[in-house]
Amino acid sequence: MLLKDEVEMLKRVPIFSRIAPAKLKLLAFTSDRVSYNAGQTLFHQGDQGDAAYVVLSGTADILVDSPAGEIKVAEVDLNSIVGEIAILCDVSRTATVKATSRLEALKISKEHFLKLLSDFPEMAVEIMRVLADRLNHTTSELTAVRSRLSQSQPMSTH
């Protein structure tokens, strides 16, 4: 794929939509284009967070470890970003991301990603929106699960 095509694809990603094309060209040039087949893992829960990934094509599942085994918590597709939490919070990966179809992504190093955030405050705001939306979704799901659990628990009598 040509650099100009990668720039066009990056413009469609909400967090990069307001960044100047020249900066996106630099981002595309300094990032690695990576490909995965269905079933291949981009990264594992617990790994060091060294990069964020922008999905250019394909789909993947976000999986977390639990006592009952891996649980699918979300899906990612075109124009999604994954792996940014480990970079932003300086923690190990919070989930495993596994391709569910042929997947092409742009792998952005931690250094370049953090530089973009400092150079473009509007990108930081968009990242906050993405993270807040995920938190809202997770909170809604947690509330629904806890509600079902409390309804299925027998009332105790003392």
GULOMAR-551558 format. One line per field, with one value per atom (N, C-alpha, C, O): residue in one letter; atom name; x, y, z. Coordinates in nm, 3 decimals, decimal comma, always signed. Layout:
% GULOMAR-551558
residu: (A | ...)
atome: (CA | ...)
x: (X | ...)
y: (Y | ...)
z: (Z | ...)
This chain:
% GULOMAR-551558
residu: (M | M | M | M | L | L | L | L | L | L | L | L | K | K | K | K | D | D | D | D | E | E | E | E | V | V | V | V | E | E | E | E | M | M | M | M | L | L | L | L | K | K | K | K | R | R | R | R | V | V | V | V | P | P | P | P | I | I | I | I | F | F | F | F | S | S | S | S | R | R | R | R | I | I | I | I | A | A | A | A | P | P | P | P | A | A | A | A | K | K | K | K | L | L | L | L | K | K | K | K | L | L | L | L | L | L | L | L | A | A | A | A | F | F | F | F | T | T | T | T | S | S | S | S | D | D | D | D | R | R | R | R | V | V | V | V | S | S | S | S | Y | Y | Y | Y | N | N | N | N | A | A | A | A | G | G | G | G | Q | Q | Q | Q | T | T | T | T | L | L | L | L | F | F | F | F | H | H | H | H | Q | Q | Q | Q | G | G | G | G | D | D | D | D | Q | Q | Q | Q | G | G | G | G | D | D | D | D | A | A | A | A | A | A | A | A | Y | Y | Y | Y | V | V | V | V | V | V | V | V | L | L | L | L | S | S | S | S | G | G | G | G | T | T | T | T | A | A | A | A | D | D | D | D | I | I | I | I | L | L | L | L | V | V | V | V | D | D | D | D | S | S | S | S | P | P | P | P | A | A | A | A | G | G | G | G | E | E | E | E | I | I | I | I | K | K | K | K | V | V | V | V | A | A | A | A | E | E | E | E | V | V | V | V | D | D | D | D | L | L | L | L | N | N | N | N | S | S | S | S | I | I | I | I | V | V | V | V | G | G | G | G | E | E | E | E | I | I | I | I | A | A | A | A | I | I | I | I | L | L | L | L | C | C | C | C | D | D | D | D | V | V | V | V | S | S | S | S | R | R | R | R | T | T | T | T | A | A | A | A | T | T | T | T | V | V | V | V | K | K | K | K | A | A | A | A | T | T | T | T | S | S | S | S | R | R | R | R | L | L | L | L | E | E | E | E | A | A | A | A | L | L | L | L | K | K | K | K | I | I | I | I | S | S | S | S | K | K | K | K | E | E | E | E | H | H | H | H | F | F | F | F | L | L | L | L | K | K | K | K | L | L | L | L | L | L | L | L | S | S | S | S | D | D | D | D | F | F | F | F | P | P | P | P | E | E | E | E | M | M | M | M | A | A | A | A | V | V | V | V | E | E | E | E | I | I | I | I | M | M | M | M | R | R | R | R | V | V | V | V | L | L | L | L | A | A | A | A | D | D | D | D | R | R | R | R | L | L | L | L | N | N | N | N | H | H | H | H | T | T | T | T | T | T | T | T | S | S | S | S | E | E | E | E | L | L | L | L | T | T | T | T | A | A | A | A | V | V | V | V | R | R | R | R | S | S | S | S | R | R | R | R | L | L | L | L | S | S | S | S | Q | Q | Q | Q | S | S | S | S | Q | Q | Q | Q | P | P | P | P | M | M | M | M | S | S | S | S | T | T | T | T | H | H | H | H)
atome: (N | CA | C | O | N | CA | C | O | N | CA | C | O | N | CA | C | O | N | CA | C | O | N | CA | C | O | N | CA | C | O | N | CA | C | O | N | CA | C | O | N | CA | C | O | N | CA | C | O | N | CA | C | O | N | CA | C | O | N | CA | C | O | N | CA | C | O | N | CA | C | O | N | CA | C | O | N | CA | C | O | N | CA | C | O | N | CA | C | O | N | CA | C | O | N | CA | C | O | N | CA | C | O | N | CA | C | O | N | CA | C | O | N | CA | C | O | N | CA | C | O | N | CA | C | O | N | CA | C | O | N | CA | C | O | N | CA | C | O | N | CA | C | O | N | CA | C | O | N | CA | C | O | N | CA | C | O | N | CA | C | O | N | CA | C | O | N | CA | C | O | N | CA | C | O | N | CA | C | O | N | CA | C | O | N | CA | C | O | N | CA | C | O | N | CA | C | O | N | CA | C | O | N | CA | C | O | N | CA | C | O | N | CA | C | O | N | CA | C | O | N | CA | C | O | N | CA | C | O | N | CA | C | O | N | CA | C | O | N | CA | C | O | N | CA | C | O | N | CA | C | O | N | CA | C | O | N | CA | C | O | N | CA | C | O | N | CA | C | O | N | CA | C | O | N | CA | C | O | N | CA | C | O | N | CA | C | O | N | CA | C | O | N | CA | C | O | N | CA | C | O | N | CA | C | O | N | CA | C | O | N | CA | C | O | N | CA | C | O | N | CA | C | O | N | CA | C | O | N | CA | C | O | N | CA | C | O | N | CA | C | O | N | CA | C | O | N | CA | C | O | N | CA | C | O | N | CA | C | O | N | CA | C | O | N | CA | C | O | N | CA | C | O | N | CA | C | O | N | CA | C | O | N | CA | C | O | N | CA | C | O | N | CA | C | O | N | CA | C | O | N | CA | C | O | N | CA | C | O | N | CA | C | O | N | CA | C | O | N | CA | C | O | N | CA | C | O | N | CA | C | O | N | CA | C | O | N | CA | C | O | N | CA | C | O | N | CA | C | O | N | CA | C | O | N | CA | C | O | N | CA | C | O | N | CA | C | O | N | CA | C | O | N | CA | C | O | N | CA | C | O | N | CA | C | O | N | CA | C | O | N | CA | C | O | N | CA | C | O | N | CA | C | O | N | CA | C | O | N | CA | C | O | N | CA | C | O | N | CA | C | O | N | CA | C | O | N | CA | C | O | N | CA | C | O | N | CA | C | O | N | CA | C | O | N | CA | C | O | N | CA | C | O | N | CA | C | O | N | CA | C | O | N | CA | C | O | N | CA | C | O | N | CA | C | O | N | CA | C | O | N | CA | C | O | N | CA | C | O | N | CA | C | O | N | CA | C | O | N | CA | C | O | N | CA | C | O | N | CA | C | O | N | CA | C | O | N | CA | C | O | N | CA | C | O | N | CA | C | O | N | CA | C | O | N | CA | C | O | N | CA | C | O | N | CA | C | O | N | CA | C | O | N | CA | C | O | N | CA | C | O | N | CA | C | O | N | CA | C | O | N | CA | C | O | N | CA | C | O | N | CA | C | O | N | CA | C | O | N | CA | C | O | N | CA | C | O | N | CA | C | O | N | CA | C | O | N | CA | C | O)
x: (+0,085 | +0,000 | +0,089 | +0,192 | +0,049 | +0,125 | +0,105 | +0,004 | +0,205 | +0,200 | +0,076 | +0,011 | +0,043 | -0,074 | -0,202 | -0,296 | -0,208 | -0,325 | -0,336 | -0,445 | -0,220 | -0,220 | -0,265 | -0,338 | -0,222 | -0,264 | -0,415 | -0,482 | -0,470 | -0,615 | -0,688 | -0,791 | -0,634 | -0,696 | -0,688 | -0,785 | -0,575 | -0,559 | -0,656 | -0,705 | -0,684 | -0,779 | -0,917 | -0,994 | -0,950 | -1,082 | -1,093 | -1,202 | -0,977 | -0,977 | -1,011 | -0,940 | -1,118 | -1,162 | -1,052 | -1,050 | -0,961 | -0,861 | -0,758 | -0,689 | -0,748 | -0,653 | -0,719 | -0,649 | -0,850 | -0,923 | -0,886 | -0,900 | -0,840 | -0,808 | -0,659 | -0,617 | -0,580 | -0,436 | -0,399 | -0,453 | -0,309 | -0,266 | -0,210 | -0,140 | -0,241 | -0,191 | -0,040 | +0,008 | +0,036 | +0,183 | +0,224 | +0,316 | +0,156 | +0,186 | +0,141 | +0,209 | +0,028 | -0,019 | +0,077 | +0,099 | +0,133 | +0,231 | +0,353 | +0,406 | +0,398 | +0,510 | +0,475 | +0,557 | +0,354 | +0,308 | +0,308 | +0,359 | +0,252 | +0,247 | +0,388 | +0,415 | +0,477 | +0,614 | +0,691 | +0,771 | +0,667 | +0,742 | +0,676 | +0,731 | +0,559 | +0,489 | +0,513 | +0,555 | +0,485 | +0,502 | +0,367 | +0,271 | +0,361 | +0,241 | +0,253 | +0,351 | +0,154 | +0,158 | +0,033 | -0,073 | +0,049 | -0,061 | -0,074 | +0,025 | -0,197 | -0,226 | -0,332 | -0,421 | -0,321 | -0,425 | -0,524 | -0,493 | -0,643 | -0,743 | -0,681 | -0,616 | -0,701 | -0,648 | -0,515 | -0,474 | -0,446 | -0,318 | -0,341 | -0,439 | -0,249 | -0,260 | -0,173 | -0,055 | -0,232 | -0,157 | -0,071 | +0,047 | -0,131 | -0,058 | -0,139 | -0,260 | -0,071 | -0,134 | -0,152 | -0,073 | -0,257 | -0,277 | -0,152 | -0,102 | -0,101 | +0,019 | +0,147 | +0,248 | +0,145 | +0,262 | +0,292 | +0,206 | +0,416 | +0,452 | +0,386 | +0,380 | +0,335 | +0,270 | +0,371 | +0,414 | +0,411 | +0,514 | +0,460 | +0,533 | +0,332 | +0,275 | +0,124 | +0,063 | +0,063 | -0,081 | -0,102 | -0,013 | -0,218 | -0,248 | -0,374 | -0,475 | -0,367 | -0,484 | -0,524 | -0,445 | -0,647 | -0,695 | -0,732 | -0,822 | -0,661 | -0,685 | -0,783 | -0,855 | -0,786 | -0,885 | -0,891 | -0,795 | -1,005 | -1,022 | -1,087 | -1,130 | -1,093 | -1,159 | -1,078 | -0,995 | -1,103 | -1,035 | -1,125 | -1,215 | -1,098 | -1,167 | -1,074 | -0,953 | -1,134 | -1,061 | -1,100 | -1,218 | -1,001 | -1,023 | -0,952 | -0,841 | -1,017 | -0,952 | -0,954 | -1,046 | -0,849 | -0,839 | -0,933 | -0,952 | -0,993 | -1,078 | -1,057 | -0,999 | -1,104 | -1,092 | -1,157 | -1,117 | -1,257 | -1,327 | -1,263 | -1,314 | -1,152 | -1,086 | -1,100 | -1,144 | -1,063 | -1,073 | -1,218 | -1,302 | -1,247 | -1,380 | -1,368 | -1,284 | -1,452 | -1,456 | -1,532 | -1,648 | -1,467 | -1,532 | -1,569 | -1,653 | -1,507 | -1,539 | -1,483 | -1,407 | -1,525 | -1,473 | -1,417 | -1,466 | -1,317 | -1,264 | -1,270 | -1,260 | -1,287 | -1,290 | -1,225 | -1,151 | -1,252 | -1,193 | -1,192 | -1,292 | -1,079 | -1,058 | -1,057 | -1,061 | -1,051 | -1,042 | -0,896 | -0,804 | -0,876 | -0,742 | -0,741 | -0,835 | -0,637 | -0,622 | -0,479 | -0,386 | -0,464 | -0,331 | -0,289 | -0,179 | -0,375 | -0,337 | -0,342 | -0,271 | -0,422 | -0,434 | -0,301 | -0,261 | -0,232 | -0,103 | -0,001 | +0,083 | -0,010 | +0,082 | +0,046 | +0,133 | -0,081 | -0,124 | -0,109 | -0,075 | -0,135 | -0,131 | +0,001 | +0,023 | +0,090 | +0,220 | +0,203 | +0,268 | +0,113 | +0,087 | +0,102 | +0,116 | +0,099 | +0,103 | -0,031 | -0,129 | -0,034 | -0,155 | -0,271 | -0,257 | -0,387 | -0,504 | -0,589 | -0,683 | -0,557 | -0,635 | -0,549 | -0,442 | -0,599 | -0,539 | -0,621 | -0,744 | -0,555 | -0,627 | -0,589 | -0,472 | -0,694 | -0,673 | -0,755 | -0,874 | -0,688 | -0,755 | -0,861 | -0,838 | -0,978 | -1,084 | -1,100 | -1,178 | -1,027 | -1,022 | -0,884 | -0,805 | -0,855 | -0,729 | -0,730 | -0,828 | -0,624 | -0,623 | -0,495 | -0,385 | -0,512 | -0,400 | -0,408 | -0,516 | -0,293 | -0,292 | -0,165 | -0,065 | -0,173 | -0,056 | -0,013 | -0,089 | +0,110 | +0,164 | +0,242 | +0,344 | +0,191 | +0,252 | +0,328 | +0,270 | +0,456 | +0,538 | +0,491 | +0,432 | +0,518 | +0,482 | +0,538 | +0,468 | +0,663 | +0,728 | +0,655 | +0,627 | +0,622 | +0,552 | +0,409 | +0,360 | +0,344 | +0,207 | +0,201 | +0,117 | +0,291 | +0,293 | +0,333 | +0,283 | +0,421 | +0,461 | +0,341 | +0,319 | +0,263 | +0,143 | +0,046 | -0,011 | +0,029 | -0,062 | -0,015 | -0,097 | +0,115 | +0,164 | +0,158 | +0,136 | +0,178 | +0,174 | +0,031 | +0,008 | -0,064 | -0,202 | -0,299 | -0,351 | -0,324 | -0,418 | -0,555 | -0,623 | -0,597 | -0,728 | -0,729 | -0,835 | -0,614 | -0,606 | -0,623 | -0,689 | -0,563 | -0,577 | -0,725 | -0,772 | -0,795 | -0,938 | -1,015 | -1,105 | -0,982 | -1,052 | -1,024 | -1,113 | -0,901 | -0,866 | -0,950 | -1,002 | -0,964 | -1,047 | -1,191 | -1,254 | -1,242 | -1,379 | -1,391 | -1,486 | -1,292 | -1,293 | -1,290 | -1,368 | -1,200 | -1,187 | -1,312 | -1,356 | -1,369 | -1,490 | -1,607 | -1,687 | -1,614 | -1,719 | -1,702 | -1,800 | -1,578 | -1,553 | -1,589 | -1,649 | -1,553 | -1,585 | -1,736 | -1,787 | -1,807 | -1,953 | -2,014 | -2,103 | -1,964 | -2,013 | -1,985 | -2,072 | -1,863 | -1,825 | -1,909 | -1,952 | -1,932 | -2,014 | -2,157 | -2,216 | -2,212 | -2,348 | -2,354 | -2,448 | -2,254 | -2,252 | -2,236 | -2,303 | -2,150 | -2,128 | -2,256 | -2,291 | -2,324 | -2,449 | -2,553 | -2,623 | -2,563 | -2,660 | -2,627 | -2,717 | -2,499 | -2,459 | -2,488 | -2,544 | -2,451 | -2,475 | -2,624 | -2,666 | -2,703 | -2,847 | -2,903 | -2,986 | -2,857 | -2,903 | -2,860 | -2,938 | -2,737 | -2,687 | -2,767 | -2,801 | -2,797 | -2,871 | -3,015 | -3,073 | -3,071 | -3,206 | -3,211 | -3,313 | -3,099 | -3,097 | -3,053 | -3,066 | -3,003 | -2,960 | -3,082 | -3,167 | -3,092 | -3,205 | -3,189 | -3,077 | -3,299 | -3,298 | -3,261 | -3,316 | -3,168 | -3,132 | -3,219 | -3,254 | -3,252 | -3,330 | -3,248 | -3,189 | -3,243 | -3,165 | -3,254 | -3,206)
y: (-0,118 | +0,000 | +0,125 | +0,128 | +0,223 | +0,346 | +0,431 | +0,422 | +0,515 | +0,603 | +0,692 | +0,713 | +0,746 | +0,835 | +0,759 | +0,816 | +0,628 | +0,547 | +0,527 | +0,531 | +0,504 | +0,488 | +0,618 | +0,614 | +0,732 | +0,862 | +0,876 | +0,921 | +0,839 | +0,847 | +0,757 | +0,796 | +0,639 | +0,547 | +0,605 | +0,597 | +0,664 | +0,722 | +0,837 | +0,856 | +0,914 | +1,027 | +0,979 | +1,053 | +0,853 | +0,798 | +0,750 | +0,722 | +0,740 | +0,698 | +0,821 | +0,921 | +0,814 | +0,933 | +1,008 | +1,131 | +0,935 | +1,007 | +1,082 | +1,170 | +1,047 | +1,114 | +1,211 | +1,276 | +1,222 | +1,296 | +1,444 | +1,503 | +1,503 | +1,647 | +1,677 | +1,792 | +1,574 | +1,593 | +1,623 | +1,562 | +1,717 | +1,759 | +1,640 | +1,555 | +1,636 | +1,527 | +1,508 | +1,394 | +1,615 | +1,602 | +1,523 | +1,441 | +1,547 | +1,473 | +1,328 | +1,237 | +1,305 | +1,168 | +1,091 | +0,972 | +1,161 | +1,098 | +1,055 | +0,946 | +1,142 | +1,108 | +0,990 | +0,900 | +0,991 | +0,880 | +0,749 | +0,647 | +0,751 | +0,631 | +0,584 | +0,464 | +0,678 | +0,644 | +0,583 | +0,491 | +0,634 | +0,587 | +0,468 | +0,414 | +0,428 | +0,313 | +0,190 | +0,201 | +0,075 | -0,051 | -0,103 | -0,104 | -0,147 | -0,212 | -0,360 | -0,425 | -0,413 | -0,553 | -0,625 | -0,566 | -0,756 | -0,839 | -0,961 | -1,017 | -1,002 | -1,121 | -1,203 | -1,148 | -1,335 | -1,424 | -1,451 | -1,431 | -1,497 | -1,532 | -1,629 | -1,726 | -1,601 | -1,687 | -1,640 | -1,685 | -1,551 | -1,501 | -1,390 | -1,316 | -1,381 | -1,286 | -1,163 | -1,175 | -1,044 | -0,919 | -0,900 | -0,865 | -0,923 | -0,918 | -0,991 | -1,009 | -1,031 | -1,106 | -1,020 | -0,929 | -1,050 | -0,987 | -1,011 | -1,124 | -0,906 | -0,918 | -0,878 | -0,850 | -0,874 | -0,830 | -0,683 | -0,609 | -0,643 | -0,502 | -0,423 | -0,469 | -0,304 | -0,219 | -0,136 | -0,031 | -0,182 | -0,112 | -0,039 | +0,036 | -0,061 | -0,001 | -0,003 | -0,081 | +0,086 | +0,085 | +0,041 | +0,057 | -0,014 | -0,066 | +0,001 | +0,009 | +0,048 | +0,101 | -0,002 | -0,036 | -0,052 | -0,155 | -0,091 | -0,007 | -0,132 | -0,080 | -0,167 | -0,119 | -0,297 | -0,388 | -0,512 | -0,546 | -0,579 | -0,701 | -0,678 | -0,567 | -0,786 | -0,783 | -0,862 | -0,946 | -0,832 | -0,904 | -0,906 | -0,824 | -1,002 | -1,011 | -0,960 | -0,979 | -0,896 | -0,857 | -0,956 | -0,970 | -1,024 | -1,133 | -1,103 | -1,050 | -1,137 | -1,123 | -1,257 | -1,337 | -1,280 | -1,402 | -1,396 | -1,290 | -1,510 | -1,520 | -1,659 | -1,746 | -1,682 | -1,816 | -1,924 | -2,040 | -1,886 | -1,981 | -1,990 | -2,060 | -1,919 | -1,917 | -1,782 | -1,686 | -1,774 | -1,646 | -1,608 | -1,692 | -1,480 | -1,427 | -1,317 | -1,228 | -1,324 | -1,220 | -1,101 | -1,114 | -0,984 | -0,866 | -0,763 | -0,676 | -0,773 | -0,676 | -0,726 | -0,822 | -0,658 | -0,682 | -0,551 | -0,444 | -0,562 | -0,442 | -0,465 | -0,577 | -0,354 | -0,363 | -0,239 | -0,168 | -0,216 | -0,107 | +0,025 | +0,064 | +0,093 | +0,225 | +0,224 | +0,330 | +0,107 | +0,097 | +0,108 | +0,080 | +0,150 | +0,153 | +0,061 | +0,063 | -0,019 | -0,108 | -0,097 | -0,064 | -0,126 | -0,126 | +0,005 | +0,017 | +0,104 | +0,237 | +0,246 | +0,329 | +0,164 | +0,172 | +0,141 | +0,212 | +0,038 | +0,002 | +0,114 | +0,136 | +0,185 | +0,298 | +0,416 | +0,473 | +0,451 | +0,569 | +0,552 | +0,647 | +0,432 | +0,408 | +0,349 | +0,329 | +0,320 | +0,259 | +0,132 | +0,114 | +0,045 | -0,083 | -0,193 | -0,166 | -0,318 | -0,429 | -0,436 | -0,375 | -0,511 | -0,524 | -0,573 | -0,667 | -0,508 | -0,541 | -0,650 | -0,700 | -0,688 | -0,789 | -0,851 | -0,801 | -0,960 | -1,024 | -0,982 | -0,977 | -0,952 | -0,919 | -1,023 | -1,041 | -1,091 | -1,201 | -1,174 | -1,147 | -1,182 | -1,160 | -1,267 | -1,385 | -1,225 | -1,319 | -1,332 | -1,414 | -1,250 | -1,257 | -1,205 | -1,165 | -1,207 | -1,145 | -1,000 | -0,928 | -0,957 | -0,823 | -0,751 | -0,806 | -0,625 | -0,536 | -0,422 | -0,368 | -0,386 | -0,278 | -0,196 | -0,239 | -0,077 | +0,009 | +0,004 | +0,039 | -0,041 | -0,053 | +0,074 | +0,102 | +0,151 | +0,281 | +0,264 | +0,227 | +0,290 | +0,273 | +0,366 | +0,471 | +0,325 | +0,403 | +0,545 | +0,642 | +0,556 | +0,687 | +0,779 | +0,894 | +0,727 | +0,810 | +0,842 | +0,953 | +0,747 | +0,768 | +0,880 | +0,969 | +0,874 | +0,976 | +1,113 | +1,216 | +1,115 | +1,241 | +1,303 | +1,424 | +1,221 | +1,271 | +1,333 | +1,439 | +1,266 | +1,319 | +1,454 | +1,543 | +1,470 | +1,599 | +1,706 | +1,824 | +1,668 | +1,765 | +1,805 | +1,916 | +1,715 | +1,739 | +1,716 | +1,605 | +1,818 | +1,803 | +1,753 | +1,684 | +1,787 | +1,740 | +1,588 | +1,526 | +1,529 | +1,384 | +1,325 | +1,222 | +1,391 | +1,345 | +1,350 | +1,260 | +1,454 | +1,466 | +1,352 | +1,294 | +1,321 | +1,212 | +1,077 | +0,994 | +1,056 | +0,933 | +0,925 | +0,818 | +1,038 | +1,040 | +1,001 | +0,929 | +1,048 | +1,012 | +0,862 | +0,799 | +0,805 | +0,662 | +0,583 | +0,489 | +0,622 | +0,551 | +0,569 | +0,474 | +0,689 | +0,712 | +0,629 | +0,577 | +0,617 | +0,536 | +0,389 | +0,321 | +0,341 | +0,202 | +0,182 | +0,081 | +0,278 | +0,268 | +0,267 | +0,190 | +0,352 | +0,356 | +0,222 | +0,171 | +0,166 | +0,036 | -0,073 | -0,155 | -0,074 | -0,174 | -0,160 | -0,260 | -0,038 | -0,013 | -0,062 | -0,121 | -0,037 | -0,084 | -0,236 | -0,293 | -0,302 | -0,448 | -0,503 | -0,599 | -0,442 | -0,485 | -0,468 | -0,554 | -0,356 | -0,331 | -0,437 | -0,488 | -0,471 | -0,573 | -0,709 | -0,779 | -0,746 | -0,875 | -0,878 | -0,975 | -0,772 | -0,768 | -0,770 | -0,830 | -0,706 | -0,705 | -0,847 | -0,890 | -0,918 | -1,056 | -1,145 | -1,229 | -1,126 | -1,207 | -1,181 | -1,275 | -1,055 | -1,025 | -1,077 | -1,111 | -1,084 | -1,137 | -1,289 | -1,345 | -1,355 | -1,501 | -1,552 | -1,672 | -1,465 | -1,504 | -1,515 | -1,426 | -1,624 | -1,634 | -1,533 | -1,503 | -1,480 | -1,382 | -1,458 | -1,563 | -1,402 | -1,467 | -1,412 | -1,294 | -1,499 | -1,457 | -1,480 | -1,587 | -1,383 | -1,395 | -1,419 | -1,432)
z: (+0,000 | +0,000 | +0,000 | +0,067 | -0,074 | -0,082 | +0,043 | +0,111 | +0,071 | +0,187 | +0,185 | +0,288 | +0,066 | +0,057 | +0,090 | +0,145 | +0,055 | +0,088 | +0,239 | +0,296 | +0,304 | +0,449 | +0,517 | +0,616 | +0,465 | +0,519 | +0,507 | +0,601 | +0,391 | +0,371 | +0,471 | +0,525 | +0,495 | +0,592 | +0,733 | +0,808 | +0,768 | +0,902 | +0,924 | +1,036 | +0,819 | +0,831 | +0,873 | +0,935 | +0,838 | +0,870 | +1,015 | +1,064 | +1,083 | +1,222 | +1,307 | +1,299 | +1,386 | +1,460 | +1,537 | +1,537 | +1,601 | +1,681 | +1,597 | +1,647 | +1,468 | +1,380 | +1,283 | +1,205 | +1,286 | +1,184 | +1,174 | +1,067 | +1,283 | +1,281 | +1,269 | +1,281 | +1,245 | +1,234 | +1,089 | +0,996 | +1,070 | +0,936 | +0,858 | +0,913 | +0,727 | +0,644 | +0,651 | +0,646 | +0,661 | +0,669 | +0,793 | +0,787 | +0,905 | +1,029 | +1,016 | +1,065 | +0,951 | +0,930 | +0,839 | +0,858 | +0,741 | +0,653 | +0,734 | +0,714 | +0,825 | +0,911 | +1,001 | +1,021 | +1,055 | +1,140 | +1,061 | +1,109 | +0,941 | +0,858 | +0,824 | +0,823 | +0,796 | +0,759 | +0,876 | +0,857 | +0,998 | +1,115 | +1,185 | +1,280 | +1,137 | +1,195 | +1,108 | +0,993 | +1,165 | +1,092 | +1,047 | +1,123 | +0,923 | +0,870 | +0,907 | +0,871 | +0,978 | +1,021 | +0,972 | +0,957 | +0,948 | +0,900 | +0,989 | +1,036 | +1,011 | +1,091 | +1,020 | +0,956 | +1,032 | +0,982 | +1,093 | +1,211 | +1,058 | +1,159 | +1,258 | +1,220 | +1,386 | +1,492 | +1,548 | +1,655 | +1,477 | +1,527 | +1,630 | +1,622 | +1,725 | +1,834 | +1,809 | +1,776 | +1,825 | +1,814 | +1,938 | +1,928 | +2,055 | +2,182 | +2,288 | +2,274 | +2,396 | +2,505 | +2,628 | +2,655 | +2,703 | +2,833 | +2,917 | +2,925 | +2,980 | +3,062 | +2,991 | +3,056 | +2,856 | +2,781 | +2,812 | +2,859 | +2,786 | +2,799 | +2,687 | +2,573 | +2,720 | +2,620 | +2,546 | +2,594 | +2,427 | +2,350 | +2,228 | +2,164 | +2,195 | +2,075 | +2,081 | +2,154 | +2,003 | +1,979 | +1,835 | +1,752 | +1,807 | +1,673 | +1,620 | +1,689 | +1,496 | +1,428 | +1,323 | +1,235 | +1,333 | +1,242 | +1,108 | +1,101 | +1,003 | +0,869 | +0,792 | +0,705 | +0,825 | +0,767 | +0,854 | +0,923 | +0,850 | +0,927 | +1,062 | +1,095 | +1,140 | +1,271 | +1,372 | +1,337 | +1,499 | +1,608 | +1,731 | +1,745 | +1,818 | +1,946 | +2,055 | +2,050 | +2,155 | +2,275 | +2,384 | +2,417 | +2,438 | +2,533 | +2,665 | +2,665 | +2,776 | +2,907 | +2,978 | +2,962 | +3,056 | +3,134 | +3,252 | +3,313 | +3,285 | +3,403 | +3,462 | +3,397 | +3,584 | +3,642 | +3,554 | +3,559 | +3,474 | +3,387 | +3,248 | +3,161 | +3,227 | +3,096 | +3,030 | +3,094 | +2,902 | +2,831 | +2,808 | +2,775 | +2,825 | +2,800 | +2,695 | +2,706 | +2,593 | +2,490 | +2,547 | +2,586 | +2,551 | +2,607 | +2,502 | +2,526 | +2,384 | +2,278 | +2,145 | +2,139 | +2,039 | +1,905 | +1,852 | +1,886 | +1,769 | +1,703 | +1,552 | +1,503 | +1,480 | +1,336 | +1,275 | +1,342 | +1,150 | +1,074 | +1,151 | +1,211 | +1,149 | +1,211 | +1,363 | +1,425 | +1,423 | +1,569 | +1,611 | +1,534 | +1,735 | +1,792 | +1,914 | +1,994 | +1,927 | +2,042 | +2,094 | +2,020 | +2,221 | +2,280 | +2,341 | +2,394 | +2,333 | +2,382 | +2,534 | +2,592 | +2,600 | +2,747 | +2,813 | +2,905 | +2,768 | +2,827 | +2,810 | +2,897 | +2,699 | +2,674 | +2,764 | +2,829 | +2,766 | +2,841 | +2,991 | +3,062 | +3,040 | +3,185 | +3,230 | +3,350 | +3,135 | +3,164 | +3,248 | +3,351 | +3,199 | +3,264 | +3,159 | +3,040 | +3,205 | +3,109 | +3,037 | +3,078 | +2,929 | +2,848 | +2,934 | +3,012 | +2,919 | +2,999 | +2,936 | +2,999 | +2,812 | +2,741 | +2,631 | +2,598 | +2,577 | +2,460 | +2,339 | +2,347 | +2,229 | +2,105 | +2,000 | +1,967 | +1,949 | +1,854 | +1,727 | +1,733 | +1,612 | +1,484 | +1,461 | +1,487 | +1,413 | +1,379 | +1,228 | +1,179 | +1,154 | +1,008 | +0,969 | +1,055 | +0,843 | +0,797 | +0,844 | +0,821 | +0,910 | +0,970 | +0,930 | +0,935 | +0,888 | +0,857 | +0,958 | +0,984 | +1,013 | +1,111 | +1,098 | +1,041 | +1,152 | +1,163 | +1,308 | +1,398 | +1,331 | +1,466 | +1,496 | +1,434 | +1,594 | +1,630 | +1,761 | +1,862 | +1,758 | +1,878 | +1,990 | +1,965 | +2,111 | +2,229 | +2,219 | +2,248 | +2,178 | +2,166 | +2,069 | +2,101 | +1,949 | +1,850 | +1,893 | +1,869 | +1,956 | +2,001 | +2,106 | +2,097 | +2,204 | +2,309 | +2,253 | +2,300 | +2,155 | +2,091 | +2,020 | +2,029 | +1,950 | +1,884 | +1,984 | +1,959 | +2,098 | +2,200 | +2,251 | +2,275 | +2,269 | +2,319 | +2,211 | +2,242 | +2,085 | +1,976 | +1,937 | +1,888 | +1,960 | +1,918 | +2,032 | +2,048 | +2,113 | +2,225 | +2,181 | +2,257 | +2,059 | +2,011 | +1,996 | +2,010 | +1,969 | +1,963 | +2,102 | +2,120 | +2,202 | +2,340 | +2,383 | +2,452 | +2,342 | +2,374 | +2,308 | +2,370 | +2,184 | +2,114 | +2,181 | +2,192 | +2,225 | +2,298 | +2,426 | +2,460 | +2,496 | +2,618 | +2,585 | +2,662 | +2,472 | +2,431 | +2,408 | +2,453 | +2,337 | +2,309 | +2,440 | +2,459 | +2,530 | +2,657 | +2,744 | +2,810 | +2,744 | +2,822 | +2,767 | +2,844 | +2,636 | +2,574 | +2,613 | +2,643 | +2,612 | +2,654 | +2,800 | +2,836 | +2,885 | +3,027 | +3,048 | +3,130 | +2,975 | +2,986 | +2,945 | +3,012 | +2,836 | +2,788 | +2,892 | +2,922 | +2,947 | +3,046 | +3,173 | +3,231 | +3,215 | +3,335 | +3,314 | +3,404 | +3,196 | +3,164 | +3,169 | +3,224 | +3,110 | +3,111 | +3,252 | +3,290 | +3,331 | +3,469 | +3,551 | +3,631 | +3,531 | +3,602 | +3,567 | +3,655 | +3,439 | +3,395 | +3,456 | +3,502 | +3,457 | +3,515 | +3,664 | +3,714 | +3,735 | +3,879 | +3,910 | +4,009 | +3,828 | +3,847 | +3,832 | +3,912 | +3,728 | +3,707 | +3,823 | +3,870 | +3,871 | +3,982 | +4,109 | +4,181 | +4,136 | +4,260 | +4,253 | +4,355 | +4,132 | +4,118 | +4,132 | +4,171 | +4,099 | +4,106 | +4,243 | +4,271 | +4,329 | +4,463 | +4,553 | +4,553 | +4,628 | +4,722 | +4,834 | +4,878 | +4,879 | +4,987 | +5,117 | +5,147 | +5,190 | +5,317 | +5,428 | +5,429 | +5,520 | +5,636 | +5,759 | +5,776 | +5,845 | +5,968 | +6,084 | +6,197)
